[in-house]
Amino acid sequence: MIKALKANYIITSKSRILKDSSVIIEEDKIKDIVPNKLVSKNKYKTINLKNGILLPGFINCHTHLELNWTQKLIEPFSTFPLWLKQIIELKRRKITNKVLVNSVIDSINESINSGVTTIGEISSYDGVDFKPLKKSGLRVVYFYEFTNSTYGNLNKKFFTELLEESKNDMFELRIFPHSLYSLDTNKIKKLLRLAYEKKLRVAIHLSESIDEVNLTKGKKNGFNEIIFPMIKNKPKIEIINSTPLKLLDEINNEDLDIALVHMNNLNKDDRKILNKKQYSVIICPRSNMFLNQRLPDLDYLLRKKEVGIGTDGLSSNFSLDFLEELKFLYLSSKSIVKKNLEENIINKATIDGARALGIEDKVGSIEKGKKADLIAFEIRNSNPYLSIINSNKKDLMMAMVNGKIIKLR
């Protein structure tokens, strides 16, 4: 059945705002965008989003839904390694699958309620999050995480099943080496080679803390002092007296397009690499402040198109409300970005996030032929971009993924 979504404004995320227009949906795709007056002449099933703004669904590029049960257990900390020490200790507890699954389900609901239609999930509990995500109606980019202790999962049946499942249009498998400090450098090379052979994209936590920078530079750092003494299989890391990005770039023999999560510490040489290579970046503003008391170089990163936004997990954030992430980024950037900041942030939440995950051919903008992943919010401001940033979850009127409505007020 062909559907028409009528709205006061349509943000296409292609530098266009349309007034009094409708998006025509046929099955799972956008068929056309037409003036509202033409809709009445056709026998479409019409959803009237009166006093609403229609836009592409939000893309939460980086989450750890399985870890959300840790939120109430994190004690105050002063450095990134001291936080990570708590996470390692908590993950060693015998947590039931029921607790983990409920954590994932609650997180999925909060994501949908704040307008998220695509989620980039890091899976670290051997697939506990898989079934809830499959049932959620969300578009899923599924990052299978590897550390030294889980590297052997490559040979497990479940990983093979994930490879088969990734042929599903709503589910894409990715490779996620956790970080430079949690895997032997040689194992990261092998994972990158596997990704190249299987034609899978890759992401990694990178340059998240100053301790990580000091580690790759061979300086005193909290990983050597706090984290590695806790680990039986201490990672064998190449020390190159340079930055984490420089190290990753040197071992990226296949020249893969890798999504770099966080990138809180950028220097001049890092910027040269980012300008030259096709690396994308995923920033997690509130998590960055939570863990590091600082933000990445927003003046530089917000000017790049291959930069998306993630909430991270509740082990390093106070909520998964994507709207709150946008508000925080907006307020943090007002003194830095003087022109078109509102549009820039909405683009980062939609089309640029799609670029960061390598799915811009499917989603991220309202165009003919793209997947019908759409959301609508009630108007709160005369500037449609600012209106979205100023919205709350109660303002969400509709959420649609792959042409199916998953939320309707």
GUPA-874999 format. One line per 5 residues: number of its first residue (from 1); their letters; for each residue x, y, z of C-alpha. Coordinates in steps of 0.1 Angstrom, whole numbers, always signed. Example, Ala and Ser with C-alpha at 12.3 -4.5 7.8 and 13.67 -1.06 7.14 Angstrom:
2
1> AS> +123 -45 +78  +137 -11 +71
END
This chain:
409
1> MIKAL> +0 +0 +0  +12 +35 -8  +12 +59 +21  +15 +97 +23  +30 +115 +52
6> KANYI> +18 +151 +53  +38 +177 +73  +42 +214 +77  +79 +211 +72  +101 +185 +57
11> ITSKS> +139 +185 +66  +155 +165 +38  +190 +167 +52  +200 +177 +17  +202 +214 +25
16> RILKD> +165 +218 +18  +135 +225 +39  +101 +220 +22  +69 +236 +34  +35 +220 +33
21> SSVII> +47 +189 +16  +42 +151 +17  +65 +121 +15  +51 +93 -5  +60 +58 +7
26> EEDKI> +57 +27 -13  +65 -5 +7  +99 +2 +23  +111 +31 +2  +105 +68 -5
31> KDIVP> +86 +70 -38  +83 +108 -41  +80 +141 -23  +51 +163 -34  +31 +194 -23
36> NKLVS> +3 +185 +1  -23 +198 -24  -14 +169 -48  -20 +142 -22  -57 +147 -20
41> KNKYK> -59 +139 -58  -45 +104 -52  -60 +76 -32  -31 +73 -7  -35 +62 +29
46> TINLK> -26 +95 +45  -10 +102 +78  -15 +138 +87  +13 +151 +108  -4 +184 +115
51> NGILL> +19 +210 +131  +47 +186 +125  +83 +185 +111  +92 +154 +92  +129 +144 +89
56> PGFIN> +152 +114 +84  +153 +91 +115  +182 +97 +139  +212 +75 +137  +228 +67 +170
61> CHTHL> +262 +56 +157  +276 +41 +189  +260 +24 +218  +267 -4 +244  +231 -14 +253
66> ELNWT> +243 -46 +271  +262 -25 +296  +233 -3 +307  +228 -24 +339  +261 -10 +352
71> QKLIE> +248 +26 +354  +238 +25 +391  +270 +7 +401  +297 +31 +388  +315 +49 +416
76> PFSTF> +331 +83 +412  +364 +82 +395  +392 +107 +385  +408 +91 +354  +397 +70 +324
81> PLWLK> +417 +39 +336  +400 +41 +370  +366 +41 +353  +377 +12 +330  +389 -8 +360
86> QIIEL> +354 -6 +374  +339 -18 +341  +363 -48 +339  +354 -57 +375  +316 -54 +369
91> KRRKI> +318 -75 +337  +335 -103 +356  +303 -106 +378  +280 -134 +369  +251 -114 +354
96> TNKVL> +221 -134 +341  +210 -132 +306  +177 -119 +318  +193 -89 +333  +213 -83 +301
101> VNSVI> +183 -87 +279  +161 -64 +300  +189 -39 +299  +189 -40 +261  +151 -39 +258
106> DSINE> +148 -8 +281  +176 +9 +261  +159 +1 +228  +126 +17 +240  +144 +48 +251
111> SINSG> +162 +50 +218  +130 +47 +198  +112 +73 +220  +139 +99 +212  +136 +94 +175
116> VTTIG> +164 +69 +168  +157 +46 +138  +192 +32 +132  +215 +20 +160  +252 +11 +160
121> EISSY> +254 -15 +187  +286 -29 +202  +280 -65 +211  +303 -78 +238  +283 -106 +255
126> DGVDF> +283 -131 +227  +251 -121 +211  +228 -115 +241  +215 -83 +224  +209 -100 +190
131> KPLKK> +173 -112 +194  +160 -81 +212  +175 -59 +184  +161 -81 +157  +126 -78 +172
136> SGLRV> +129 -41 +178  +120 -28 +144  +152 -7 +143  +178 -7 +116  +208 -23 +132
141> VYFYE> +245 -19 +125  +259 -47 +147  +295 -43 +158  +309 -76 +170  +335 -67 +196
146> FTNST> +369 -84 +200  +394 -82 +228  +423 -106 +235  +400 -127 +257  +373 -129 +230
151> YGNLN> +394 -132 +199  +387 -169 +197  +350 -161 +190  +359 -159 +154  +357 -197 +153
156> KKFFT> +323 -199 +170  +292 -210 +152  +274 -178 +163  +298 -156 +144  +293 -176 +112
161> ELLEE> +255 -172 +117  +260 -135 +120  +278 -134 +87  +248 -151 +71  +223 -128 +89
166> SKNDM> +242 -97 +77  +227 -103 +42  +194 -91 +58  +187 -55 +47  +178 -44 +83
171> FELRI> +209 -59 +99  +246 -53 +90  +275 -71 +107  +306 -51 +114  +340 -60 +130
176> FPHSL> +349 -41 +162  +384 -45 +176  +377 -29 +210  +408 -7 +211  +445 -6 +206
181> YSLDT> +450 -13 +243  +428 -44 +245  +442 -65 +216  +476 -76 +204  +485 -53 +176
186> NKIKK> +490 -84 +154  +454 -96 +161  +441 -62 +151  +459 -66 +118  +443 -100 +113
191> LLRLA> +408 -86 +121  +413 -59 +95  +424 -85 +70  +393 -105 +78  +371 -75 +73
196> YEKKL> +387 -69 +40  +381 -105 +29  +345 -106 +41  +338 -71 +29  +328 -59 +64
201> RVAIH> +333 -24 +77  +352 -17 +109  +350 +6 +139  +372 +10 +169  +375 +30 +201
206> LSESI> +404 +54 +194  +422 +82 +212  +395 +82 +239  +418 +92 +267  +452 +109 +272
211> DEVNL> +463 +77 +288  +459 +59 +254  +479 +86 +237  +507 +82 +263  +506 +45 +258
216> TKGKK> +513 +46 +221  +539 +72 +227  +557 +50 +252  +551 +74 +281  +538 +68 +317
221> NGFNE> +501 +58 +315  +472 +44 +335  +469 +12 +314  +504 +0 +324  +498 +10 +360
226> IIFPM> +462 +0 +366  +446 -20 +337  +472 -44 +325  +480 -59 +359  +443 -70 +360
231> IKNKP> +445 -89 +327  +459 -124 +323  +465 -120 +286  +482 -86 +285  +480 -71 +250
236> KIEII> +512 -70 +230  +511 -35 +216  +534 -18 +191  +548 +14 +205  +556 +39 +178
241> NSTPL> +562 +71 +198  +532 +87 +181  +494 +90 +184  +468 +61 +184  +456 +72 +150
246> KLLDE> +491 +71 +135  +495 +36 +149  +462 +24 +135  +469 +40 +101  +503 +22 +99
251> INNED> +487 -12 +106  +457 -6 +83  +474 -24 +54  +441 -29 +35  +434 +9 +36
256> LDIAL> +400 +2 +51  +374 +30 +58  +374 +27 +96  +350 +45 +119  +370 +60 +148
261> VHMNN> +349 +63 +180  +356 +93 +203  +389 +109 +189  +391 +132 +219  +428 +139 +214
266> LNKDD> +437 +152 +180  +470 +168 +170  +482 +184 +138  +494 +151 +123  +461 +134 +132
271> RKILN> +442 +160 +112  +465 +155 +82  +456 +118 +83  +419 +125 +86  +421 +150 +58
276> KKQYS> +439 +125 +35  +422 +92 +43  +386 +81 +43  +383 +75 +81  +350 +86 +96
281> VIICP> +346 +98 +132  +319 +91 +158  +317 +116 +187  +299 +109 +219  +297 +144 +235
286> RSNMF> +282 +136 +269  +302 +104 +273  +334 +123 +264  +327 +148 +292  +317 +121 +316
291> LNQRL> +349 +102 +311  +374 +129 +302  +361 +162 +314  +367 +175 +279  +353 +174 +244
296> PDLDY> +370 +166 +211  +380 +193 +186  +345 +203 +176  +357 +233 +155  +374 +208 +133
301> LLRKK> +351 +178 +135  +318 +196 +130  +331 +208 +96  +336 +173 +83  +308 +154 +67
306> EVGIG> +319 +119 +78  +312 +126 +114  +283 +110 +133  +270 +111 +169  +266 +84 +195
311> TDGLS> +253 +83 +230  +277 +55 +241  +262 +34 +269  +248 +41 +304  +281 +31 +319
316> SNFSL> +294 +65 +307  +263 +86 +302  +232 +96 +321  +207 +86 +295  +203 +73 +259
321> DFLEE> +180 +101 +250  +193 +112 +216  +176 +145 +218  +196 +153 +250  +228 +144 +231
326> LKFLY> +218 +170 +204  +210 +196 +230  +243 +191 +248  +263 +192 +215  +245 +224 +205
331> LSSKS> +252 +242 +237  +288 +230 +237  +293 +243 +202  +276 +276 +202  +307 +296 +209
336> IVKKN> +328 +276 +184  +306 +272 +153  +291 +306 +143  +273 +296 +111  +244 +272 +105
341> LEENI> +251 +253 +137  +215 +240 +140  +215 +226 +105  +250 +211 +110  +239 +192 +142
346> INKAT> +208 +178 +125  +230 +167 +96  +253 +150 +121  +223 +132 +135  +211 +120 +101
351> IDGAR> +230 +121 +68  +265 +126 +83  +258 +98 +108  +248 +76 +78  +281 +85 +61
356> ALGIE> +301 +77 +93  +285 +42 +93  +287 +38 +55  +250 +35 +50  +243 +68 +33
361> DKVGS> +231 +50 +2  +201 +37 +22  +192 +62 +49  +201 +96 +63  +182 +119 +40
366> IEKGK> +147 +121 +24  +153 +113 -12  +135 +92 -39  +146 +56 -37  +160 +57 -1
371> KADLI> +146 +36 +27  +116 +51 +45  +133 +57 +79  +115 +88 +90  +105 +106 +122
376> AFEIR> +82 +136 +130  +82 +161 +158  +57 +187 +168  +68 +222 +159  +84 +241 +189
381> NSNPY> +103 +269 +171  +100 +289 +138  +134 +276 +128  +128 +239 +120  +163 +228 +128
386> LSIIN> +163 +245 +162  +128 +232 +168  +141 +196 +166  +170 +203 +189  +146 +220 +213
391> SNKKD> +123 +190 +213  +116 +164 +240  +105 +128 +237  +69 +138 +243  +71 +159 +211
396> LMMAM> +78 +128 +189  +47 +123 +167  +59 +93 +146  +88 +70 +139  +90 +48 +108
401> VNGKI> +117 +23 +99  +118 +6 +65  +83 +19 +57  +68 +5 +89  +55 +27 +117
406> IKLR> +72 +17 +150  +59 +47 +170  +28 +68 +166  +14 +94 +190
END
